[in-house]
Amino acid sequence: MKTEFVFIPGAGSDSWYWHLLAGILRSRGHRVATPDLPCDDDAAGLPEYADTVAAAISDPADTVLVAHSFGGFTAPLVCQRIPVQRLVLLSAMIPRPGEAPADWWANTGYEQARRQQDERDGRRPDDEDALFFHDVPPELAAQARERSRRQSSTPFTEPWPLSAWPAISTSFLLCRDDRFLPAAFMRHIVAERLGTVPDEIDGGHMAALTRPQQIADQLETYATTRSAAGTAAGPPR
């Protein structure tokens, strides 16, 4: 079965982030859309991000929507408007109703979890290369830095507008070596806010650049199982 995969990047990122994964999926006959969000537009917030993604979906019944990192705040807004087949959160933030993204860090206890992870890794707090690119090949890491975009603060200040998680089969794909969203921390957040257990792969936060084959395989599994497997998420708590 061929599927339409639509990808949402994280903060300050663009469609290039998905290019290896998108190439694999297209080679297998799937349709792929990687819309660029208006992240550098101070007039654009989460609703405008959702508008951009929704416009890229051509076949909702056969669409798997994949969101990375900050894209976790946008993806459910898209699903509320368009009943896609499945939502996949790839090492993504999980919002609560009414929670502004800027408040997510304190509400989840993120700072303590990151500090503990930094200590385990022996990473200096100011070493962002070791945070995001520790397992990324140098040439890809250099390209990723060149492709980074200015991220407006606008979507971080607005309360997340949904009153409940949309009625969409939702799966969480966790990266065991993620230093930005540490694995132990995210297992707790997934259990607390989605009421389920994540699927897991190796790799850090930029897994689409380091583990595209594994992600492609898992996405195809999600697509073929439809709602019969994976997790049907309840409302965030």
PyMOL commands that set and color helices and strands:
alter all, ss='L'
color gray80, all
select helices_A, chain A and resi 15-27+46-55+60-62+71-81+101-108+110-121+128-132+138-147+154-157+183-194+207-210+212-228
alter helices_A, ss='H'
color red, helices_A
select strands_A, chain A and resi 4-8+31-33+63-69+86-92+170-175+199-201
alter strands_A, ss='S'
color yellow, strands_A
deselect
rebuild
show_as cartoon
